[in-house]
Amino acid sequence: MGFDAISMRHKRSIPNRSFRVADQIQRDVADLIRELKDPRIGMVTISAVDITPDYAHARIRFSVLIGEANETEVALNEAAGFLRNGLFKRLQIHTVPTLHFHFDRTTERAAELSALITLANSQRVPDDVVVDGESKDDTAK
């Protein structure tokens, strides 16, 4: 009975552990990136970290406020070994994942969609405008 209860409790806690580890990696990688001296790396924000279940790989999504996204991605992937070594010193887990950096286009897409919505709203005919001599209320009758 005791063995089953322990294993069930452990199975339920595993997803929470991965979220906690991913969150800690996100914070630590953000700190470590600030220490990098590579001029190709601008102002980077780590937006998300996804870890494989075996903790072997971490996909780190980032956005760039200042700098070129492609150059930053190349530079971060080149510095991944250095950053991983820094994580070894900070994290207290058995396996520190290999880091893979990917530019996160979510902010760009949101800005594009917002611009499209604004454009569509500016070209829309207001509800109270008279079209061809009839108001909207007259056409309903």
N, CA, C and O atoms as CSV, one atom per row, in Angstrom:
chain,resi,resn,atom,element,x,y,z
A,1,MET,N,N,0.818,-1.192,0.000
A,1,MET,CA,C,0.000,0.000,0.000
A,1,MET,C,C,0.863,1.258,0.000
A,1,MET,O,O,0.579,2.196,-0.744
A,2,GLY,N,N,1.892,1.292,0.806
A,2,GLY,CA,C,2.750,2.463,0.878
A,2,GLY,C,C,3.451,2.742,-0.439
A,2,GLY,O,O,3.601,3.900,-0.826
A,3,PHE,N,N,3.884,1.688,-1.139
A,3,PHE,CA,C,4.602,1.857,-2.398
A,3,PHE,C,C,3.710,2.495,-3.455
A,3,PHE,O,O,4.141,3.403,-4.166
A,4,ASP,N,N,2.456,2.023,-3.563
A,4,ASP,CA,C,1.529,2.579,-4.545
A,4,ASP,C,C,1.247,4.049,-4.279
A,4,ASP,O,O,1.205,4.855,-5.208
A,5,ALA,N,N,1.053,4.399,-3.020
A,5,ALA,CA,C,0.753,5.793,-2.682
A,5,ALA,C,C,1.919,6.706,-3.044
A,5,ALA,O,O,1.712,7.813,-3.542
A,6,ILE,N,N,3.144,6.245,-2.795
A,6,ILE,CA,C,4.316,7.059,-3.105
A,6,ILE,C,C,4.469,7.219,-4.611
A,6,ILE,O,O,4.732,8.321,-5.092
A,7,SER,N,N,4.306,6.128,-5.364
A,7,SER,CA,C,4.489,6.224,-6.804
A,7,SER,C,C,3.400,7.078,-7.446
A,7,SER,O,O,3.682,7.816,-8.390
A,8,MET,N,N,2.168,6.997,-6.957
A,8,MET,CA,C,1.100,7.830,-7.508
A,8,MET,C,C,1.369,9.307,-7.213
A,8,MET,O,O,1.163,10.163,-8.073
A,9,ARG,N,N,1.828,9.598,-6.000
A,9,ARG,CA,C,2.121,10.980,-5.650
A,9,ARG,C,C,3.263,11.491,-6.527
A,9,ARG,O,O,3.229,12.630,-6.992
A,10,HIS,N,N,4.262,10.658,-6.750
A,10,HIS,CA,C,5.402,11.052,-7.572
A,10,HIS,C,C,4.978,11.319,-9.022
A,10,HIS,O,O,5.435,12.289,-9.628
A,11,LYS,N,N,4.120,10.480,-9.575
A,11,LYS,CA,C,3.677,10.663,-10.958
A,11,LYS,C,C,2.921,11.979,-11.127
A,11,LYS,O,O,3.057,12.644,-12.154
A,12,ARG,N,N,2.134,12.355,-10.134
A,12,ARG,CA,C,1.395,13.606,-10.229
A,12,ARG,C,C,2.313,14.816,-10.121
A,12,ARG,O,O,2.010,15.863,-10.692
A,13,SER,N,N,3.413,14.700,-9.413
A,13,SER,CA,C,4.285,15.858,-9.205
A,13,SER,C,C,5.255,16.092,-10.361
A,13,SER,O,O,5.857,17.163,-10.442
A,14,ILE,N,N,5.418,15.131,-11.245
A,14,ILE,CA,C,6.384,15.275,-12.336
A,14,ILE,C,C,6.079,16.475,-13.237
A,14,ILE,O,O,7.001,17.243,-13.512
A,15,PRO,N,N,4.842,16.689,-13.717
A,15,PRO,CA,C,4.602,17.865,-14.560
A,15,PRO,C,C,4.921,19.170,-13.835
A,15,PRO,O,O,5.469,20.092,-14.438
A,16,ASN,N,N,4.585,19.257,-12.553
A,16,ASN,CA,C,4.906,20.465,-11.810
A,16,ASN,C,C,6.407,20.673,-11.736
A,16,ASN,O,O,6.886,21.805,-11.798
A,17,ARG,N,N,7.142,19.597,-11.605
A,17,ARG,CA,C,8.602,19.707,-11.544
A,17,ARG,C,C,9.135,20.240,-12.863
A,17,ARG,O,O,10.002,21.114,-12.859
A,18,SER,N,N,8.642,19.738,-13.995
A,18,SER,CA,C,9.129,20.251,-15.270
A,18,SER,C,C,8.825,21.723,-15.446
A,18,SER,O,O,9.644,22.462,-15.992
A,19,PHE,N,N,7.650,22.168,-14.990
A,19,PHE,CA,C,7.318,23.593,-15.076
A,19,PHE,C,C,8.262,24.417,-14.200
A,19,PHE,O,O,8.711,25.493,-14.595
A,20,ARG,N,N,8.556,23.898,-13.009
A,20,ARG,CA,C,9.467,24.623,-12.109
A,20,ARG,C,C,10.872,24.686,-12.692
A,20,ARG,O,O,11.525,25.728,-12.632
A,21,VAL,N,N,11.339,23.576,-13.256
A,21,VAL,CA,C,12.682,23.550,-13.854
A,21,VAL,C,C,12.730,24.500,-15.057
A,21,VAL,O,O,13.689,25.256,-15.208
A,22,ALA,N,N,11.711,24.465,-15.905
A,22,ALA,CA,C,11.661,25.355,-17.073
A,22,ALA,C,C,11.658,26.813,-16.635
A,22,ALA,O,O,12.337,27.647,-17.235
A,23,ASP,N,N,10.902,27.120,-15.597
A,23,ASP,CA,C,10.837,28.484,-15.085
A,23,ASP,C,C,12.204,28.927,-14.552
A,23,ASP,O,O,12.635,30.054,-14.795
A,24,GLN,N,N,12.872,28.043,-13.833
A,24,GLN,CA,C,14.198,28.373,-13.296
A,24,GLN,C,C,15.210,28.546,-14.419
A,24,GLN,O,O,16.050,29.444,-14.363
A,25,ILE,N,N,15.136,27.693,-15.439
A,25,ILE,CA,C,16.034,27.824,-16.595
A,25,ILE,C,C,15.784,29.162,-17.290
A,25,ILE,O,O,16.731,29.832,-17.699
A,26,GLN,N,N,14.526,29.552,-17.423
A,26,GLN,CA,C,14.189,30.825,-18.057
A,26,GLN,C,C,14.849,31.990,-17.308
A,26,GLN,O,O,15.456,32.864,-17.926
A,27,ARG,N,N,14.730,31.996,-15.990
A,27,ARG,CA,C,15.328,33.082,-15.200
A,27,ARG,C,C,16.851,33.060,-15.277
A,27,ARG,O,O,17.480,34.102,-15.463
A,28,ASP,N,N,17.450,31.865,-15.133
A,28,ASP,CA,C,18.908,31.764,-15.123
A,28,ASP,C,C,19.516,32.095,-16.485
A,28,ASP,O,O,20.541,32.773,-16.558
A,29,VAL,N,N,18.891,31.621,-17.563
A,29,VAL,CA,C,19.401,31.919,-18.906
A,29,VAL,C,C,19.309,33.420,-19.172
A,29,VAL,O,O,20.217,33.996,-19.772
A,30,ALA,N,N,18.232,34.056,-18.736
A,30,ALA,CA,C,18.103,35.505,-18.910
A,30,ALA,C,C,19.254,36.234,-18.204
A,30,ALA,O,O,19.828,37.174,-18.754
A,31,ASP,N,N,19.587,35.797,-16.986
A,31,ASP,CA,C,20.717,36.401,-16.261
A,31,ASP,C,C,22.039,36.141,-16.982
A,31,ASP,O,O,22.868,37.042,-17.111
A,32,LEU,N,N,22.229,34.919,-17.446
A,32,LEU,CA,C,23.487,34.557,-18.107
A,32,LEU,C,C,23.666,35.294,-19.434
A,32,LEU,O,O,24.790,35.637,-19.802
A,33,ILE,N,N,22.576,35.540,-20.153
A,33,ILE,CA,C,22.662,36.247,-21.440
A,33,ILE,C,C,23.174,37.666,-21.226
A,33,ILE,O,O,23.904,38.200,-22.061
A,34,ARG,N,N,22.789,38.276,-20.105
A,34,ARG,CA,C,23.259,39.638,-19.815
A,34,ARG,C,C,24.780,39.688,-19.672
A,34,ARG,O,O,25.390,40.734,-19.897
A,35,GLU,N,N,25.390,38.571,-19.302
A,35,GLU,CA,C,26.845,38.519,-19.124
A,35,GLU,C,C,27.595,38.325,-20.439
A,35,GLU,O,O,28.808,38.523,-20.489
A,36,LEU,N,N,26.885,37.938,-21.508
A,36,LEU,CA,C,27.537,37.702,-22.794
A,36,LEU,C,C,28.041,39.014,-23.383
A,36,LEU,O,O,27.391,40.054,-23.271
A,37,LYS,N,N,29.206,38.945,-24.010
A,37,LYS,CA,C,29.821,40.147,-24.591
A,37,LYS,C,C,29.648,40.213,-26.116
A,37,LYS,O,O,30.191,41.116,-26.753
A,38,ASP,N,N,28.913,39.288,-26.699
A,38,ASP,CA,C,28.745,39.232,-28.153
A,38,ASP,C,C,27.944,40.440,-28.641
A,38,ASP,O,O,26.820,40.643,-28.183
A,39,PRO,N,N,28.484,41.243,-29.552
A,39,PRO,CA,C,27.762,42.434,-30.032
A,39,PRO,C,C,26.521,42.097,-30.874
A,39,PRO,O,O,25.660,42.952,-31.078
A,40,ARG,N,N,26.432,40.867,-31.354
A,40,ARG,CA,C,25.259,40.480,-32.157
A,40,ARG,C,C,24.022,40.295,-31.295
A,40,ARG,O,O,22.902,40.287,-31.805
A,41,ILE,N,N,24.220,40.147,-29.993
A,41,ILE,CA,C,23.086,39.915,-29.095
A,41,ILE,C,C,22.620,41.251,-28.552
A,41,ILE,O,O,23.330,41.919,-27.800
A,42,GLY,N,N,21.407,41.630,-28.947
A,42,GLY,CA,C,20.834,42.889,-28.493
A,42,GLY,C,C,20.093,42.696,-27.184
A,42,GLY,O,O,20.473,41.869,-26.355
A,43,MET,N,N,19.041,43.462,-27.009
A,43,MET,CA,C,18.219,43.325,-25.806
A,43,MET,C,C,17.266,42.157,-26.009
A,43,MET,O,O,16.315,42.244,-26.786
A,44,VAL,N,N,17.530,41.074,-25.308
A,44,VAL,CA,C,16.799,39.822,-25.490
A,44,VAL,C,C,15.869,39.586,-24.311
A,44,VAL,O,O,16.232,39.818,-23.158
A,45,THR,N,N,14.667,39.122,-24.618
A,45,THR,CA,C,13.717,38.699,-23.594
A,45,THR,C,C,13.404,37.233,-23.825
A,45,THR,O,O,13.030,36.845,-24.932
A,46,ILE,N,N,13.553,36.420,-22.801
A,46,ILE,CA,C,13.214,35.000,-22.898
A,46,ILE,C,C,11.713,34.884,-22.659
A,46,ILE,O,O,11.229,35.194,-21.571
A,47,SER,N,N,10.974,34.438,-23.676
A,47,SER,CA,C,9.513,34.386,-23.556
A,47,SER,C,C,8.998,33.035,-23.082
A,47,SER,O,O,7.942,32.970,-22.454
A,48,ALA,N,N,9.724,31.951,-23.370
A,48,ALA,CA,C,9.257,30.624,-22.937
A,48,ALA,C,C,10.387,29.618,-23.012
A,48,ALA,O,O,11.329,29.767,-23.790
A,49,VAL,N,N,10.272,28.585,-22.180
A,49,VAL,CA,C,11.214,27.466,-22.203
A,49,VAL,C,C,10.399,26.186,-22.185
A,49,VAL,O,O,9.574,25.983,-21.294
A,50,ASP,N,N,10.625,25.320,-23.167
A,50,ASP,CA,C,9.975,24.014,-23.231
A,50,ASP,C,C,11.053,22.952,-23.061
A,50,ASP,O,O,12.076,22.975,-23.745
A,51,ILE,N,N,10.812,22.020,-22.138
A,51,ILE,CA,C,11.798,20.980,-21.848
A,51,ILE,C,C,11.232,19.628,-22.235
A,51,ILE,O,O,10.052,19.357,-22.013
A,52,THR,N,N,12.080,18.770,-22.819
A,52,THR,CA,C,11.648,17.403,-23.105
A,52,THR,C,C,11.477,16.659,-21.783
A,52,THR,O,O,12.101,17.026,-20.787
A,53,PRO,N,N,10.652,15.630,-21.756
A,53,PRO,CA,C,10.398,14.896,-20.498
A,53,PRO,C,C,11.650,14.318,-19.845
A,53,PRO,O,O,11.700,14.173,-18.624
A,54,ASP,N,N,12.658,13.988,-20.649
A,54,ASP,CA,C,13.887,13.433,-20.067
A,54,ASP,C,C,14.918,14.518,-19.724
A,54,ASP,O,O,16.042,14.201,-19.337
A,55,TYR,N,N,14.544,15.780,-19.863
A,55,TYR,CA,C,15.407,16.932,-19.552
A,55,TYR,C,C,16.658,16.993,-20.420
A,55,TYR,O,O,17.628,17.651,-20.045
A,56,ALA,N,N,16.660,16.329,-21.560
A,56,ALA,CA,C,17.837,16.318,-22.426
A,56,ALA,C,C,17.936,17.578,-23.280
A,56,ALA,O,O,19.039,18.016,-23.606
A,57,HIS,N,N,16.792,18.169,-23.649
A,57,HIS,CA,C,16.788,19.336,-24.536
A,57,HIS,C,C,15.812,20.378,-24.017
A,57,HIS,O,O,14.758,20.056,-23.470
A,58,ALA,N,N,16.195,21.641,-24.206
A,58,ALA,CA,C,15.312,22.750,-23.851
A,58,ALA,C,C,15.213,23.680,-25.052
A,58,ALA,O,O,16.223,24.148,-25.578
A,59,ARG,N,N,13.987,23.938,-25.473
A,59,ARG,CA,C,13.756,24.890,-26.562
A,59,ARG,C,C,13.454,26.226,-25.902
A,59,ARG,O,O,12.466,26.367,-25.181
A,60,ILE,N,N,14.308,27.193,-26.153
A,60,ILE,CA,C,14.178,28.499,-25.523
A,60,ILE,C,C,13.725,29.500,-26.580
A,60,ILE,O,O,14.426,29.758,-27.559
A,61,ARG,N,N,12.534,30.057,-26.358
A,61,ARG,CA,C,11.991,31.048,-27.295
A,61,ARG,C,C,12.285,32.444,-26.749
A,61,ARG,O,O,12.105,32.719,-25.563
A,62,PHE,N,N,12.741,33.314,-27.643
A,62,PHE,CA,C,13.118,34.662,-27.217
A,62,PHE,C,C,12.611,35.697,-28.205
A,62,PHE,O,O,12.321,35.387,-29.360
A,63,SER,N,N,12.508,36.926,-27.735
A,63,SER,CA,C,12.200,38.052,-28.609
A,63,SER,C,C,13.313,39.078,-28.445
A,63,SER,O,O,14.041,39.065,-27.452
A,64,VAL,N,N,13.437,39.961,-29.418
A,64,VAL,CA,C,14.511,40.940,-29.425
A,64,VAL,C,C,13.908,42.335,-29.492
A,64,VAL,O,O,13.112,42.636,-30.382
A,65,LEU,N,N,14.292,43.178,-28.549
A,65,LEU,CA,C,13.834,44.565,-28.567
A,65,LEU,C,C,14.759,45.419,-29.421
A,65,LEU,O,O,14.300,46.248,-30.207
A,66,ILE,N,N,16.053,45.216,-29.267
A,66,ILE,CA,C,17.047,45.949,-30.051
A,66,ILE,C,C,17.998,44.921,-30.654
A,66,ILE,O,O,18.559,44.086,-29.945
A,67,GLY,N,N,18.169,44.993,-31.969
A,67,GLY,CA,C,19.080,44.064,-32.632
A,67,GLY,C,C,18.356,43.282,-33.712
A,67,GLY,O,O,17.136,43.362,-33.857
A,68,GLU,N,N,19.133,42.531,-34.458
A,68,GLU,CA,C,18.622,41.715,-35.558
A,68,GLU,C,C,18.301,40.312,-35.049
A,68,GLU,O,O,19.152,39.667,-34.436
A,69,ALA,N,N,17.092,39.838,-35.296
A,69,ALA,CA,C,16.629,38.553,-34.755
A,69,ALA,C,C,17.473,37.377,-35.255
A,69,ALA,O,O,17.850,36.512,-34.464
A,70,ASN,N,N,17.775,37.334,-36.554
A,70,ASN,CA,C,18.529,36.198,-37.100
A,70,ASN,C,C,19.952,36.145,-36.550
A,70,ASN,O,O,20.448,35.074,-36.198
A,71,GLU,N,N,20.606,37.309,-36.477
A,71,GLU,CA,C,21.966,37.357,-35.939
A,71,GLU,C,C,21.970,36.957,-34.467
A,71,GLU,O,O,22.869,36.252,-34.010
A,72,THR,N,N,20.962,37.412,-33.732
A,72,THR,CA,C,20.863,37.087,-32.313
A,72,THR,C,C,20.657,35.595,-32.118
A,72,THR,O,O,21.254,34.993,-31.226
A,73,GLU,N,N,19.806,34.992,-32.957
A,73,GLU,CA,C,19.562,33.550,-32.855
A,73,GLU,C,C,20.848,32.759,-33.102
A,73,GLU,O,O,21.149,31.815,-32.372
A,74,VAL,N,N,21.598,33.144,-34.123
A,74,VAL,CA,C,22.867,32.463,-34.417
A,74,VAL,C,C,23.829,32.626,-33.245
A,74,VAL,O,O,24.459,31.658,-32.818
A,75,ALA,N,N,23.943,33.845,-32.726
A,75,ALA,CA,C,24.876,34.110,-31.625
A,75,ALA,C,C,24.486,33.337,-30.368
A,75,ALA,O,O,25.353,32.787,-29.689
A,76,LEU,N,N,23.197,33.288,-30.054
A,76,LEU,CA,C,22.753,32.562,-28.862
A,76,LEU,C,C,23.003,31.059,-29.010
A,76,LEU,O,O,23.414,30.402,-28.053
A,77,ASN,N,N,22.760,30.523,-30.192
A,77,ASN,CA,C,23.017,29.095,-30.399
A,77,ASN,C,C,24.514,28.787,-30.351
A,77,ASN,O,O,24.911,27.700,-29.932
A,78,GLU,N,N,25.352,29.749,-30.784
A,78,GLU,CA,C,26.799,29.561,-30.659
A,78,GLU,C,C,27.237,29.609,-29.193
A,78,GLU,O,O,28.187,28.931,-28.802
A,79,ALA,N,N,26.539,30.415,-28.383
A,79,ALA,CA,C,26.882,30.560,-26.966
A,79,ALA,C,C,26.151,29.544,-26.089
A,79,ALA,O,O,26.285,29.579,-24.866
A,80,ALA,N,N,25.388,28.648,-26.692
A,80,ALA,CA,C,24.573,27.692,-25.925
A,80,ALA,C,C,25.421,26.832,-24.989
A,80,ALA,O,O,24.993,26.534,-23.874
A,81,GLY,N,N,26.597,26.435,-25.418
A,81,GLY,CA,C,27.479,25.626,-24.573
A,81,GLY,C,C,27.920,26.399,-23.331
A,81,GLY,O,O,27.920,25.863,-22.223
A,82,PHE,N,N,28.296,27.664,-23.528
A,82,PHE,CA,C,28.694,28.514,-22.404
A,82,PHE,C,C,27.525,28.704,-21.444
A,82,PHE,O,O,27.693,28.627,-20.227
A,83,LEU,N,N,26.334,28.955,-22.000
A,83,LEU,CA,C,25.141,29.162,-21.168
A,83,LEU,C,C,24.779,27.883,-20.412
A,83,LEU,O,O,24.382,27.931,-19.248
A,84,ARG,N,N,24.919,26.755,-21.078
A,84,ARG,CA,C,24.619,25.472,-20.422
A,84,ARG,C,C,25.587,25.222,-19.268
A,84,ARG,O,O,25.191,24.723,-18.215
A,85,ASN,N,N,26.855,25.570,-19.472
A,85,ASN,CA,C,27.844,25.428,-18.415
A,85,ASN,C,C,27.475,26.305,-17.214
A,85,ASN,O,O,27.627,25.893,-16.064
A,86,GLY,N,N,26.993,27.510,-17.495
A,86,GLY,CA,C,26.539,28.385,-16.422
A,86,GLY,C,C,25.348,27.801,-15.684
A,86,GLY,O,O,25.220,27.969,-14.471
A,87,LEU,N,N,24.467,27.108,-16.421
A,87,LEU,CA,C,23.313,26.453,-15.782
A,87,LEU,C,C,23.769,25.308,-14.884
A,87,LEU,O,O,23.183,25.080,-13.825
A,88,PHE,N,N,24.816,24.583,-15.301
A,88,PHE,CA,C,25.349,23.490,-14.472
A,88,PHE,C,C,25.709,24.011,-13.081
A,88,PHE,O,O,25.460,23.351,-12.072
A,89,LYS,N,N,26.295,25.199,-13.047
A,89,LYS,CA,C,26.729,25.779,-11.783
A,89,LYS,C,C,25.561,26.276,-10.937
A,89,LYS,O,O,25.661,26.327,-9.711
A,90,ARG,N,N,24.452,26.644,-11.586
A,90,ARG,CA,C,23.319,27.225,-10.863
A,90,ARG,C,C,22.236,26.217,-10.501
A,90,ARG,O,O,21.659,26.286,-9.416
A,91,LEU,N,N,21.957,25.278,-11.407
A,91,LEU,CA,C,20.856,24.338,-11.187
A,91,LEU,C,C,21.330,23.137,-10.378
A,91,LEU,O,O,22.490,22.732,-10.452
A,92,GLN,N,N,20.419,22.587,-9.619
A,92,GLN,CA,C,20.752,21.403,-8.835
A,92,GLN,C,C,19.936,20.220,-9.348
A,92,GLN,O,O,19.199,19.575,-8.603
A,93,ILE,N,N,20.092,19.956,-10.655
A,93,ILE,CA,C,19.405,18.806,-11.240
A,93,ILE,C,C,20.462,17.901,-11.874
A,93,ILE,O,O,21.563,18.340,-12.209
A,94,HIS,N,N,20.105,16.659,-12.026
A,94,HIS,CA,C,21.051,15.660,-12.532
A,94,HIS,C,C,21.436,15.933,-13.980
A,94,HIS,O,O,22.615,15.873,-14.330
A,95,THR,N,N,20.454,16.231,-14.822
A,95,THR,CA,C,20.710,16.462,-16.240
A,95,THR,C,C,20.356,17.900,-16.588
A,95,THR,O,O,19.207,18.316,-16.438
A,96,VAL,N,N,21.337,18.654,-17.049
A,96,VAL,CA,C,21.076,20.001,-17.538
A,96,VAL,C,C,20.886,19.892,-19.046
A,96,VAL,O,O,21.757,19.367,-19.739
A,97,PRO,N,N,19.767,20.376,-19.561
A,97,PRO,CA,C,19.454,20.164,-20.977
A,97,PRO,C,C,20.362,20.919,-21.938
A,97,PRO,O,O,20.946,21.946,-21.592
A,98,THR,N,N,20.466,20.387,-23.152
A,98,THR,CA,C,21.111,21.091,-24.248
A,98,THR,C,C,20.163,22.204,-24.671
A,98,THR,O,O,18.961,21.980,-24.811
A,99,LEU,N,N,20.699,23.403,-24.874
A,99,LEU,CA,C,19.859,24.565,-25.153
A,99,LEU,C,C,19.742,24.814,-26.653
A,99,LEU,O,O,20.735,24.792,-27.381
A,100,HIS,N,N,18.518,25.050,-27.099
A,100,HIS,CA,C,18.238,25.368,-28.506
A,100,HIS,C,C,17.422,26.661,-28.514
A,100,HIS,O,O,16.315,26.707,-27.978
A,101,PHE,N,N,17.974,27.707,-29.122
A,101,PHE,CA,C,17.306,29.009,-29.140
A,101,PHE,C,C,16.528,29.201,-30.433
A,101,PHE,O,O,17.014,28.891,-31.520
A,102,HIS,N,N,15.298,29.725,-30.294
A,102,HIS,CA,C,14.424,29.986,-31.440
A,102,HIS,C,C,13.772,31.350,-31.255
A,102,HIS,O,O,13.261,31.667,-30.181
A,103,PHE,N,N,13.796,32.155,-32.320
A,103,PHE,CA,C,13.179,33.477,-32.264
A,103,PHE,C,C,11.666,33.320,-32.192
A,103,PHE,O,O,11.072,32.582,-32.978
A,104,ASP,N,N,11.051,34.014,-31.252
A,104,ASP,CA,C,9.605,33.956,-31.037
A,104,ASP,C,C,8.946,35.118,-31.776
A,104,ASP,O,O,9.152,36.280,-31.426
A,105,ARG,N,N,8.162,34.804,-32.787
A,105,ARG,CA,C,7.527,35.833,-33.604
A,105,ARG,C,C,6.146,36.255,-33.095
A,105,ARG,O,O,5.427,36.971,-33.791
A,106,THR,N,N,5.777,35.831,-31.919
A,106,THR,CA,C,4.454,36.134,-31.382
A,106,THR,C,C,4.200,37.633,-31.310
A,106,THR,O,O,3.117,38.093,-31.672
A,107,THR,N,N,5.178,38.396,-30.850
A,107,THR,CA,C,4.984,39.846,-30.719
A,107,THR,C,C,4.825,40.495,-32.081
A,107,THR,O,O,3.999,41.391,-32.251
A,108,GLU,N,N,5.617,40.047,-33.060
A,108,GLU,CA,C,5.487,40.583,-34.417
A,108,GLU,C,C,4.108,40.284,-34.983
A,108,GLU,O,O,3.460,41.162,-35.553
A,109,ARG,N,N,3.660,39.044,-34.826
A,109,ARG,CA,C,2.343,38.658,-35.345
A,109,ARG,C,C,1.231,39.453,-34.680
A,109,ARG,O,O,0.279,39.866,-35.343
A,110,ALA,N,N,1.345,39.668,-33.383
A,110,ALA,CA,C,0.331,40.446,-32.657
A,110,ALA,C,C,0.276,41.876,-33.187
A,110,ALA,O,O,-0.810,42.430,-33.356
A,111,ALA,N,N,1.428,42.473,-33.448
A,111,ALA,CA,C,1.462,43.840,-33.983
A,111,ALA,C,C,0.857,43.892,-35.384
A,111,ALA,O,O,0.128,44.828,-35.714
A,112,GLU,N,N,1.163,42.872,-36.219
A,112,GLU,CA,C,0.596,42.823,-37.570
A,112,GLU,C,C,-0.924,42.677,-37.525
A,112,GLU,O,O,-1.636,43.360,-38.261
A,113,LEU,N,N,-1.424,41.783,-36.659
A,113,LEU,CA,C,-2.867,41.598,-36.538
A,113,LEU,C,C,-3.542,42.861,-36.014
A,113,LEU,O,O,-4.625,43.223,-36.473
A,114,SER,N,N,-2.916,43.520,-35.072
A,114,SER,CA,C,-3.465,44.760,-34.529
A,114,SER,C,C,-3.554,45.831,-35.614
A,114,SER,O,O,-4.538,46.566,-35.693
A,115,ALA,N,N,-2.512,45.913,-36.451
A,115,ALA,CA,C,-2.526,46.878,-37.557
A,115,ALA,C,C,-3.628,46.545,-38.559
A,115,ALA,O,O,-4.301,47.445,-39.062
A,116,LEU,N,N,-3.816,45.259,-38.850
A,116,LEU,CA,C,-4.884,44.856,-39.775
A,116,LEU,C,C,-6.267,45.182,-39.211
A,116,LEU,O,O,-7.146,45.635,-39.944
A,117,ILE,N,N,-6.456,44.957,-37.937
A,117,ILE,CA,C,-7.750,45.268,-37.302
A,117,ILE,C,C,-8.004,46.761,-37.330
A,117,ILE,O,O,-9.120,47.198,-37.612
A,118,THR,N,N,-6.979,47.547,-37.041
A,118,THR,CA,C,-7.118,49.004,-37.086
A,118,THR,C,C,-7.461,49.458,-38.492
A,118,THR,O,O,-8.332,50.311,-38.669
A,119,LEU,N,N,-6.795,48.906,-39.497
A,119,LEU,CA,C,-7.066,49.256,-40.891
A,119,LEU,C,C,-8.500,48.875,-41.265
A,119,LEU,O,O,-9.209,49.666,-41.887
A,120,ALA,N,N,-8.927,47.678,-40.893
A,120,ALA,CA,C,-10.290,47.238,-41.212
A,120,ALA,C,C,-11.326,48.141,-40.536
A,120,ALA,O,O,-12.338,48.490,-41.144
A,121,ASN,N,N,-11.078,48.511,-39.305
A,121,ASN,CA,C,-12.010,49.395,-38.597
A,121,ASN,C,C,-12.041,50.787,-39.205
A,121,ASN,O,O,-13.091,51.428,-39.202
A,122,SER,N,N,-10.922,51.273,-39.728
A,122,SER,CA,C,-10.895,52.606,-40.322
A,122,SER,C,C,-11.622,52.631,-41.665
A,122,SER,O,O,-12.113,53.682,-42.078
A,123,GLN,N,N,-11.700,51.492,-42.352
A,123,GLN,CA,C,-12.372,51.430,-43.653
A,123,GLN,C,C,-13.835,51.023,-43.542
A,123,GLN,O,O,-14.565,51.037,-44.533
A,124,ARG,N,N,-14.255,50.665,-42.351
A,124,ARG,CA,C,-15.630,50.215,-42.133
A,124,ARG,C,C,-16.585,51.396,-42.150
A,124,ARG,O,O,-16.249,52.482,-41.678
A,125,VAL,N,N,-17.773,51.184,-42.692
A,125,VAL,CA,C,-18.795,52.222,-42.712
A,125,VAL,C,C,-19.467,52.246,-41.343
A,125,VAL,O,O,-19.966,51.218,-40.883
A,126,PRO,N,N,-19.486,53.393,-40.694
A,126,PRO,CA,C,-20.148,53.459,-39.384
A,126,PRO,C,C,-21.629,53.096,-39.483
A,126,PRO,O,O,-22.243,53.267,-40.536
A,127,ASP,N,N,-22.194,52.601,-38.401
A,127,ASP,CA,C,-23.585,52.142,-38.382
A,127,ASP,C,C,-24.586,53.255,-38.631
A,127,ASP,O,O,-25.648,53.001,-39.200
A,128,ASP,N,N,-24.280,54.482,-38.222
A,128,ASP,CA,C,-25.263,55.563,-38.330
A,128,ASP,C,C,-25.142,56.371,-39.615
A,128,ASP,O,O,-25.815,57.393,-39.746
A,129,VAL,N,N,-24.308,55.955,-40.572
A,129,VAL,CA,C,-24.129,56.678,-41.824
A,129,VAL,C,C,-25.247,56.300,-42.798
A,129,VAL,O,O,-25.638,55.137,-42.888
A,130,VAL,N,N,-25.754,57.301,-43.524
A,130,VAL,CA,C,-26.800,57.082,-44.524
A,130,VAL,C,C,-26.133,56.641,-45.827
A,130,VAL,O,O,-25.237,57.322,-46.327
A,131,VAL,N,N,-26.571,55.493,-46.385
A,131,VAL,CA,C,-26.032,54.972,-47.630
A,131,VAL,C,C,-27.132,55.028,-48.676
A,131,VAL,O,O,-28.213,54.483,-48.451
A,132,ASP,N,N,-26.889,55.675,-49.820
A,132,ASP,CA,C,-27.845,55.791,-50.936
A,132,ASP,C,C,-29.175,56.378,-50.492
A,132,ASP,O,O,-30.229,55.932,-50.946
A,133,GLY,N,N,-29.142,57.359,-49.621
A,133,GLY,CA,C,-30.365,58.043,-49.221
A,133,GLY,C,C,-31.200,57.301,-48.198
A,133,GLY,O,O,-32.229,57.828,-47.775
A,134,GLU,N,N,-30.816,56.112,-47.779
A,134,GLU,CA,C,-31.573,55.355,-46.782
A,134,GLU,C,C,-30.698,55.114,-45.565
A,134,GLU,O,O,-29.516,54.789,-45.677
A,135,SER,N,N,-31.302,55.278,-44.413
A,135,SER,CA,C,-30.556,54.954,-43.198
A,135,SER,C,C,-30.694,53.459,-42.948
A,135,SER,O,O,-31.519,52.794,-43.575
A,136,LYS,N,N,-29.914,52.949,-42.063
A,136,LYS,CA,C,-29.940,51.518,-41.763
A,136,LYS,C,C,-31.302,51.107,-41.218
A,136,LYS,O,O,-31.762,49.995,-41.475
A,137,ASP,N,N,-31.958,52.007,-40.457
A,137,ASP,CA,C,-33.278,51.705,-39.907
A,137,ASP,C,C,-34.334,51.600,-40.988
A,137,ASP,O,O,-35.272,50.814,-40.858
A,138,ASP,N,N,-34.198,52.401,-42.086
A,138,ASP,CA,C,-35.179,52.357,-43.179
A,138,ASP,C,C,-35.106,51.051,-43.957
A,138,ASP,O,O,-36.132,50.579,-44.448
A,139,THR,N,N,-33.926,50.454,-44.082
A,139,THR,CA,C,-33.791,49.219,-44.853
A,139,THR,C,C,-34.369,48.029,-44.098
A,139,THR,O,O,-34.726,47.027,-44.718
A,140,ALA,N,N,-34.468,48.114,-42.795
A,140,ALA,CA,C,-35.007,46.992,-42.008
A,140,ALA,C,C,-36.509,46.895,-42.137
A,140,ALA,O,O,-37.070,45.833,-41.867
A,141,LYS,N,N,-37.190,47.965,-42.541
A,141,LYS,CA,C,-38.659,47.961,-42.607
A,141,LYS,C,C,-39.195,47.326,-43.814
A,141,LYS,O,O,-40.411,47.259,-43.988
